[in-house]
């Protein structure tokens, strides 16, 4: 299972690399994993997506 620190680091990296598109990247990855049936990965990316939302809302 992915811990909160890993989630925060992934979200921060996405924002750094993709700026305003970070949320759509996280959404796309979560969707890909869901469609592939990777539930644990999907749940992790939903958390990353929420963390990205928090980071970008603060800006």
Secondary structure as GFF3:
##gff-version 3
##sequence-region A 1 59
A	DSSP	alpha_helix	4	18	.	.	.	ID=ss1
A	DSSP	three_ten_helix	19	21	.	.	.	ID=ss2
A	DSSP	alpha_helix	22	36	.	.	.	ID=ss3
A	DSSP	alpha_helix	39	57	.	.	.	ID=ss4
###
